[in-house]
Amino acid sequence: MSAKSPPLSYRDAGVDIEAGDALVDRIKPMARRTLRPEVLGSLGGFGALFELTGKYREPVLVSGTDGVGTKLKLAFQLNRHDTVGQDLVAMSVNDILVQGAEPLFFLDYFACGRLDVDTAASVVSGIARGCELAGCALIGGETAEMPGMYPDGEYDLAGFAVGAVEKAEIVDGSAIGDGDVLLGLASSGAHSNGYSLIRRIIELTRPNLDGDFHGRPLADVILEPTRIYVKPLLSLLRSMPGVVKGMAHVTGGGLTENLPRILGDHLCAQIDRNSWQMPYLFQWLKGAGNVADDEMYRVFNCGIGMVVVTSEDRAEAAAAQLAAAGETVFRIGRIEARGHGGAAVLFA
């Protein structure tokens, strides 16, 4: 560099510190709405503090991390960023919920090439909304502006949730046995899974994303945020101890690959596909993409976002409480003994 060259700043290199400061000011009120009494300090410190109170006798911490996947590509295409934050929270809090854990706090990581304060604030508004739905605190996070790493207008997201459960109340599927009932809780859409296939089908069929799609704009249906099941299921766990023997969050891999994660090698899940009506979105994806049945149930949730395993004699009461809490509940099948070498999930 010659002696006459002007001095360089971080902004000249593509990083706008002032924009980052402006974003923090924008998101502080959002984070404050999610706070719990156990949170110590305020947003913006080097580390976030959370006090485990005497509420727990033998607390076990349960952690989860996830992203939103290529659903973000559709958010970029449609310039709609206010829902993917809820997706981010849902992926992690629903995961730790299946072990009986109450989500305590959440942290996010937002990375971009050039920080657009309005876009980032819109994303964080969705994160805050997801935390409120889950009852957990948005306790901190990181915004990384990295010139040259991402195309203009694009960003990536990652989320981290930490929860707690009493050691004696961990739900691990070990109590599941032959004759138990599978209750399926309705999904709100495709959640955050299978979007590479969804995007490929859209690319090939070129539908009008703003056009009517079974009574709603297709863009709304495609970007519908992931349902968060935390509060209804925690209420069930607390009011009916022992009623829940296992839970499976239906994410990537669909029913086919997520249910076996909570089953012993000697058990299989018999699923009655006629016990619920596949939502129109999945009917359309199947037809427009000529997707085989087995592939549909292996890629998408197909309308069932969470599965709860309970005993036959308590299934009706559990379903009634979940329905009263606002969930749409289907009795989708049962647990049976698995023959040697048999499949863990069978569809009828």
Buried (B, 14 or more C-beta within 10 A) or exposed (E): EEEEEEEEEEEEEBBBEEBBEBBBEBBEEBBBEBBBEBBEEEBEEEEBEBEEEEEBEEBBEBEBBBBBBBBBBBBBBBEBBBBBBBBBBBBBBBBBBBBBBBBBBBBBBBBBBBBBBEBBBBBBBBBBBBBBBBBBBBBBBEBBBBEEBBEEEBBBBBBBBBBBBBEEBEBEBEBBBEEBBBBBBBBBBBBBBBBEBBBEBBEEEEBEBEEEBEEEBBBBBBBBBBBBBBBBBBBBBEEBEEBBBBBBBBBBBBBBBBBBEBBBEEBBBBBBBEBBEBBBBBBBBBEBBEBEEEBBBBBBBBBBBBBBBBBEEBBEBBBEBBEEBEBBBBBBBBBBEBEEEEEBBEBE
